[in-house]
Amino acid sequence: MAGPRPVWHPEAPGPGPWALQTEAARLPLRELLSCFRAAGRLPLGARAWFWTRSPEELFGSELPLPGGCRRGLYHRPWRHFVELSQRCGLRLAWPRPMPGGGFALEAERCGEEVIWPPSQSSAEKYHGDEYAGFCKLEQPEIYCELLAALDRLELPPEARILSLGVFDGDEWQALLDLERPAAVRDSWRFVGIDLSRPALKRARQRFDSGQCVLLQADMQTADCLGLPAFDALLCLNALQSRSVDRDAVLRGLKALLKPHCDVLFALPHCHLTPSGLVLEPLRRYTGRRDRSLALKDARYLARYLFRAGFQQVEVFGSAYLYVWGSRKRKRQD
């Protein structure tokens, strides 16, 4: 999705045709990423400049969590800019102070042209009003991985997409951010199922009711709702709930999916601290870091998809473990 138009900032400390006049802290991550993508398409050796202020200058001692928003400003630690520059083929220089306050970040275009998202190559989320995770769409490691995972789904025009445990629809927003023709994106139809009434209320405020249908129901009984078959299924960070019977959910999938469909599961593999994102999940009852349960769940889901007749199955990701399956045969290049 197109972000702010890149323009030259008059106080940038170096000459160049491209810079961002809007302060980076005022942009949500999806718009900031579009600016970094545009810089990544510059000729080799070209430079782009980004203007920002330090988190301490913006918020003082009361810093929100990384990616958090307060008074219309986002907490953007330096690691956010480093992560975005590396993913978009840019080399980031040390921040330079600007005369009017804040810092200018110089990003030099380097390496081969980057195609994003790469093609084919919470922390916890659960049902209930008490869910108080962080915004995934404001964490570069999570958002960029999510875009790459969703880009694997082969969604035709007028595709029907089912989200189990949709909560407030972050995955739908990421799907609509994919670089697909606008007419194709607008033709997709979404159905989301969740038990949390406040979350569904927020989702209804975010999305067009003509394109998205939200149902307050138990995803374990989704096959009993009389829904037509779907082209794709998303179940992101919803199977770890203490109230969800994973096997019951999986048994009901056959009645919900078309013969040639894609599915995408996600398992939490990180947690957020005031100092940043830690790529290890926490055990719910002990609070200790433990990867074994997430890896075990990923292997279980991959075996299930193989046995259910999916032609392609892959497990990938770092912040989240994604398990992707497709019943379409692999293309022969």
N, C-alpha and C positions, 0 to 999 in steps of 0.2 A: 504494500500500500504506500502511495506516495506520501512523503513527509514534507517538512518545510522546504521552500525553495532555497538552495544554497546561494548565498550572496556574500560579497566581500565586506568584511568588517573594517571600518576606516582606521581603527587603532591597532590592528594586527601588526606584530613587530617585524614582518617580512613581506616582500612582494609576492603576489600570487593571484590567480584568477578565482580561487575557490576558498570560501570560509563560511562559517555559520554565524550570522548576526544575532540570532536568538540565543540567549544563554542556555547552555546545555542542561542545566539543572531545572529548567522550566519545561522540558520535553519529556513525555513518557518514553519508555525504552523503544517502543515500536517505531516512533518517529525519529529518535536518535539513531537507531540502526539503519533506517533508510538513508540518512545523511552519510553514515560510514560506508554504506554500499556504494553510494554515488562517488565518494572519494576513491573507493577501490576500483572504479572503472576509469580513473584518470590514466594518462600515459605514464610509463615507468619513469621514476625520478621526480614526478610532480609532487607538490606539497599541498596539503589542506590544513587549515587552521580551525580549531574549535575553541570557543570562549566559555570558561566556566569559573566558578568560585569554589574555594575549599569548603568542605562540609562544615568545618568549625566556624568559618566566616558566615555561613548561611544560618546555622542553627544554634551556635554557641555550644554550651555544655550539654544541652538536652537533645542529643542526636537521636533521630528515629533509627530503626533498623535499616540496613542497606536496602535501597529500593523503595523505602517508605516515603510517603508524601505528607507534607505539612505546609499549610498556607500556599498551596499551589507550587511548591518547590520539592524536587525529588532529591533524596540523599544519594549522591553518586560518588562513592569512593573511587580512588584512582584505579582500582582493579577493574572497574566496569569499563573504563576507557581502554585499558590494556587488553582486556578480553575481546572487545569489539574490534580493535585495530588488528589483532592477530587473526581473527576470523575473516576479516575483509582484505587481507593482503597488504596491510599498512605497517610501517615501522614508526612507533611513537617515541618522540624525543622528550626530554625532561621539560616539565611545565615552566613557562617564562612569565614573570609578573608583568601585568599591563599597567599603563599609566593611570587609567581610570579605576583600577581595582580589579581583582580577579586574576586569572591566569589564561594564557594562550597555550594550547596544546598543538604542537606541530606533528602532523602525521605524513610520512613520506610513502608514496606508492612504491612497492617493491615486489619482486617475485612474479610468478605467472598470474594471469588474470583469474580472479576468484569467481566461481559460479556458486551462487547461494540461493536456496539451500543446496548442499551437495546432493546429486541425484544418484540413487541406487548404489552406490559404491559397495500444613505440611511440613513442611516436610511430609507429614502424614495428612491424608484426607479421609474423612469418614462421614457417615450420616450423622446428623444431629445439629442442633442450633449452637452447640458450644464450640463448633469448629472455629479456630482462631489462627489459622496458618498465615504465612506471608504471601504477598502477591507474586505469583510465579512470572507474570509478564513483565516484572521490573527487575528480574535477575538475569543478566546476560547469559550465564552458563545454562540456565534452565530454558529460557525463551528460545535461544538459538538451536538448542538440541530438540526442543519441541517442534520447531518449524521443520527441521530436517526429518524428524520422525513422521510428521504428518505429510510431508512431501512424497513419501513412499506410497501413500494411498492413491490408487488409480481411480479417481472419481470422475465419472462421465458427467455430461450435462444432465441436469435434473436428478442427480443422485440423491438417494435417501440415506441419511446418516443418523444412527442411533447412539446416544451417549448414556451409559449407565453410571449413576452417581455423578451427574453433570455439575452439581453444586451451582455456582453462578456463571458457568459457561466460558471459562478461560480458554478451553480448547477450541470452542467455536470461534472466538475472536482470533486465535492463532490461525485457524483454517482460512478465515476470511482475509488474513494478511498474506497468504501465499501468493506468489507471483503467477497467477493464472488469469486468463481473460476475465474481465469484469462480468461479462454476460454469463460465463460459466459459473462463477462464484455466486452470482445472484440467483441462478436457477437451482442451486442446492437447497434441499429441504432437511431441516434438523428436527429431531425429536429427542428430548431429554427427560430422564427419569431420576427423581431424587426424593428423599423423605423430608428434607429441610424446607419448611415454608418460607422463612426469611431469605434463604439463598435463592429460591425460585423467584421470589419477589424481585430481588436485585437483578436476576437474569432477565426477567420480563422487561425491566426498565432499560436493559442494554441492547436488546435485540428486537427486530421487527417481528410482530406477531404473525405476519403473513408468511414469513420464512421459517419461523421457529415455533415449535409446540412444546410446552413444558408440562409434565405430568407429575403430581405428587403421589408417588406410589413406591412400593418396595421393589427394588430391582430383582430380587429373588423370584418374584412372580411376574416378571415382565412378559413371559410367554403366555400368560393368561389374560392379557389386556386386549387381545384381538387386533394387534397391530399388523399391518402388512409387512412383507419381507423387506430387508434393508440391503443396500449396496456396501455399507461399511459400518463397523461397530467400534466405538471408542469406550474404553473402560480404564480411566486414568486415575490411579491412586485411590481406588474405591474398594478393592478386595481385601484391604488390611483391617477393615472395621471389625470390631469384636462382635457386632450384631449380624454380620453377613456370613452366610453359608456359601463358601466359594464353590463347592461342588454343585450346589443347587443352581447357582447362577450359570455355571458352565453347561449343565444339563439342559437348561432352557434356551441355549443359543441356537440350536438346530432349527427351531421353529421361527426364529427371528431373522435368519440370514438367507440371502439368495444363493443359488448354487455357485456363482462366481462372485466372490466377495472378498473384502479385506477386513482384518481385525487388528486392533492395536491396544495392547495392555501397557500400563506403566506402573512401576513399583517404586516407592520412595527410596532413595539411596543417598540422602543428604539431610542436613539440618542447618538452620540459620542461627548464627550467634551475632552479638553486636560487632564483633571483629570481622565477620564475613561468612561466606558459605563454606561449610565443612562437608567434604564428599564422603561421609560415612553416616549411615542411619543410626538412630538411637533406639534401643529396646524400650518398649512402652512402659514396662513395669520397673526395670532397674535403672534406666537412664544411661546405660553404658553403650558405647559404640559397638556395633555388631553388624557385620555384613552377611553373616551366614544365612539368616532367615530370608533376606531379599534374594540372594543367589539361589537358595533352595526353591523359593516360589517361582523364580524365573525358569528354572529347569522344569518344574512341574508344568507350567503353562506351555512351554515349548513342546514337551512330550504330548500334552493334550492336543495341541494343534496338529502335530504330525499324525496322531492316531485318528483325528477327525477328518483327515483327507486334504489338509492344506498342502499345496505343492511347494510353497516357499515359506520357510520359517527362519527368523533371525532374532538374536538377542543382542542389544547394543545399548550404549549410553553410559554416562558417568554420574551426573546429578540424579537422574532417574534411570532405572533399568527398563528399557522398552522391549516388549516381545511383540513382534510383528508377524502376521501370517497372511498369506494370499492363496486363494484357490485358483488363481490364474497361472498358467504355465510360464516358466521363465522364458523371456524372449531370447532368441538365438541371434547374436550380433554377427 
